[in-house]
Amino acid sequence: QVQEYLHSGDCYQVNLAQRFHATYSGDEWQAFLQLNQANRAPFSAFLRLEQDAILSLSPERFILCDNSEIQTRPIKGTLPRLPDPQEDSKQAEKLANSAKDRAENLMIVDLMRNDIGRVAVAGSVKVPELFVVEPFPAVHHLVSTITAQLPEQLHASDLLRAAFPGGSITGAPKVRAMEIIDELEPQRRNAWCGSIGYLSFCGNMDTSITIRTLTAINGQIYCSAGGGIVADSQEEAEYQETFDKVNKILRQLEK
């Protein structure tokens, strides 16, 4: 169905996901501490809510606004880590040179440049880093960096409103991709692929995209993973990518 939409010109990329769930027992905070120690994710967060708990091991920054300096670092492109160091190095090189992953990443870079450009100072949007491979405990990710300047008369909340939700977990064009996701995914995403962060009194802000994020509620734990589908995607490879992203997390929960 996604390929039909892509070939008909509705979208260039759709980030489609599947959800895993299981029953659990134990303390969610202790589970988060164990997961955080194993995954070392830069945007980890734990939220204890009235009805549920959110355990986020996110590697992805959505938007930083620091003294009116804007930065976003979309992730698009993933390959699993390999146990042999030499083979793992080749895997990182393979990702860096993957024409498909670079094309997917560039689509989202262009989307985020456009979103941020709606509120940024004219001419200030830059891409200082493009297609950088960053290693994480379970996977290699392809990451790009976009920067800009927020005008003095605007607030970080204006920036968040202009760019939310992130392009890396929706697709391009964003609104049509979101409509397709809403049609094809059998459940709501809820906290997954949203954002966790802070907004300070002085106007600074830093936010994640809540990938690698679990929701625990009423004895059930939910974990989702997705991938960007484009016209030349291989279904089996995209399906396997969803497991590569969450395998390390799910194995840790069994201990």
C-alpha positions in Angstrom: 0.0 0.0 0.0 2.8 2.4 0.8 4.5 1.7 -2.5 1.3 2.5 -4.3 1.2 5.9 -2.6 4.9 6.5 -3.4 4.6 5.5 -7.1 1.5 7.6 -7.5 3.4 10.7 -6.3 1.6 11.2 -2.9 4.9 11.0 -1.0 8.6 10.6 -1.5 9.1 8.8 1.9 6.8 7.4 4.6 8.1 6.3 8.0 6.0 3.3 8.8 6.2 1.4 12.1 5.2 -1.8 13.9 4.5 -2.2 17.6 5.7 -5.0 19.9 4.1 -5.6 23.3 4.3 -8.0 26.2 3.2 -8.5 29.8 5.7 -7.5 32.5 6.3 -7.4 36.2 8.7 -5.4 38.2 9.6 -1.7 38.8 9.7 0.5 35.7 12.4 2.8 37.2 14.7 -0.1 37.8 14.1 -1.3 34.3 15.0 2.1 33.0 18.2 2.3 35.0 19.3 -1.1 33.5 18.4 -0.1 30.0 20.1 3.3 30.3 23.3 1.8 31.5 23.4 -0.6 28.6 22.3 1.8 25.8 24.1 5.1 26.8 21.6 7.1 24.7 22.2 10.8 24.8 18.5 11.8 25.2 17.4 9.2 27.7 14.4 10.1 29.8 12.1 8.6 32.4 8.6 9.9 33.1 6.3 8.5 35.8 2.8 9.5 34.9 -0.5 8.8 36.8 -1.5 5.9 34.7 1.7 4.8 33.0 5.5 5.2 32.7 7.6 6.2 29.7 11.1 4.8 29.4 13.0 6.6 26.6 16.4 5.6 25.3 16.5 8.1 22.4 19.6 8.8 20.5 18.0 11.6 18.5 17.9 15.4 19.1 14.8 17.0 17.7 15.4 20.7 18.3 17.9 22.7 20.4 17.5 26.4 20.9 20.4 27.9 22.9 20.5 31.7 23.0 18.6 31.9 19.8 20.9 29.4 18.0 18.9 26.6 16.5 20.1 23.1 15.9 18.4 19.9 14.8 20.0 16.5 14.1 17.8 14.2 12.1 18.6 10.5 12.0 17.8 8.6 8.8 19.8 5.6 7.8 20.5 2.5 10.0 22.7 -0.6 10.0 23.2 -3.1 12.9 26.5 -3.1 14.7 28.7 -6.3 14.2 30.7 -8.0 16.9 34.0 -8.1 14.9 35.6 -4.7 15.0 36.9 -4.9 11.4 33.6 -6.0 10.1 31.8 -3.3 12.1 34.1 -0.7 10.6 33.1 -1.9 7.1 29.5 -1.8 8.2 29.8 1.9 9.1 31.6 2.6 5.8 28.8 0.7 4.0 26.2 3.0 5.6 28.2 6.1 4.9 28.4 5.2 1.2 24.8 3.9 0.8 23.1 5.9 -2.0 19.7 4.9 -0.7 20.3 6.0 2.9 21.9 9.2 1.8 18.9 10.0 -0.4 16.5 9.3 2.5 18.6 11.4 4.8 18.7 14.3 2.4 14.9 14.2 2.0 14.5 14.8 5.7 17.3 17.4 5.8 15.5 19.4 3.1 12.2 19.0 5.0 13.7 20.2 8.3 15.4 23.1 6.5 12.0 24.1 5.2 10.3 23.7 8.6 12.9 25.7 10.5 13.2 28.2 7.7 9.6 29.2 8.3 10.5 30.9 11.5 14.3 31.4 11.3 16.2 34.6 10.3 16.2 34.7 6.5 19.4 33.2 5.1 20.6 31.7 8.4 19.7 28.1 7.8 22.9 26.0 7.3 23.8 22.4 7.0 27.3 22.1 8.7 27.2 18.3 8.8 25.8 15.9 6.2 25.7 12.1 6.3 27.8 11.6 9.4 27.9 8.0 10.7 27.5 7.8 14.5 27.9 4.5 16.3 25.5 3.4 19.1 25.6 0.2 21.1 23.2 -1.7 18.8 23.3 0.2 15.5 25.1 2.7 13.3 23.0 5.8 12.4 23.4 8.3 9.6 23.0 11.8 11.1 23.0 15.3 9.6 23.0 18.6 11.4 21.0 21.7 10.5 21.5 25.1 12.2 19.8 28.5 12.1 19.1 31.7 14.0 15.8 32.4 15.8 14.7 36.0 15.4 14.6 38.1 18.7 10.8 38.6 18.4 10.1 34.9 18.4 10.1 32.3 21.2 11.4 28.7 21.2 7.8 27.6 21.3 7.2 29.2 17.9 10.1 27.1 16.6 8.6 23.9 18.1 5.2 24.7 16.7 6.7 25.2 13.2 8.7 21.9 13.1 6.7 19.4 15.2 6.5 16.4 14.7 10.0 15.6 13.4 10.5 14.8 9.7 12.6 11.7 10.4 9.7 9.9 11.9 7.0 11.0 9.6 8.2 11.4 6.0 8.1 13.8 3.1 6.0 15.7 2.4 5.2 15.7 6.1 1.4 16.3 6.2 0.6 13.7 3.5 3.0 11.2 5.1 1.2 11.7 8.4 -2.1 11.0 6.7 -0.8 7.8 5.2 0.6 6.7 8.6 -2.7 7.4 10.3 -4.4 5.3 7.7 -2.1 2.3 7.7 -0.8 1.9 11.2 -3.3 0.0 13.3 -2.7 1.9 16.6 -1.9 5.4 17.7 1.7 6.1 18.3 1.1 7.9 21.7 4.4 8.8 23.3 6.5 7.0 20.7 7.9 9.4 18.1 6.7 12.4 20.1 9.2 14.6 22.0 10.6 14.9 25.5 12.5 18.0 26.5 12.7 21.2 28.5 11.8 24.8 27.9 13.5 27.3 30.3 12.3 30.6 31.5 15.1 32.3 29.6 13.8 30.8 26.3 16.3 28.0 25.8 15.0 24.6 24.7 16.2 21.1 24.0 14.1 18.2 22.9 14.4 14.7 21.7 12.5 12.5 19.3 11.1 9.7 21.4 12.4 6.7 19.3 13.7 3.7 21.2 10.9 4.5 23.7 8.7 2.1 25.7 5.4 2.8 27.4 4.4 0.7 30.4 0.7 0.6 31.4 -1.5 -1.8 33.3 1.1 -4.6 33.3 1.7 -4.3 29.5 4.8 -2.8 27.9 4.8 -1.4 24.4 7.7 -0.7 22.1 7.6 0.4 18.5 10.1 0.7 15.7 9.9 1.9 12.1 11.8 2.8 9.0 11.6 5.2 6.1 10.0 3.6 3.1 10.9 5.0 -0.3 10.2 3.8 -3.9 13.3 1.5 -4.1 13.0 0.1 -0.6 13.4 -3.7 -0.1 10.6 -4.9 2.1 12.6 -7.5 4.0 15.5 -5.1 4.7 13.1 -2.5 6.1 11.3 -5.1 8.2 14.6 -6.3 9.6 15.7 -2.8 10.4 12.8 -2.5 12.9 14.2 -5.5 14.8 17.8 -4.1 14.7 16.6 -0.9 16.4 14.9 -2.6 19.4 16.6 -6.0 19.8 19.2 -4.7 22.3 16.5 -3.0 24.4 14.1 -6.0 24.3 16.9 -8.4 25.3 17.9 -6.2 28.2 14.3 -6.4 29.5 14.5 -10.2 29.8 17.3 -10.0 32.4 
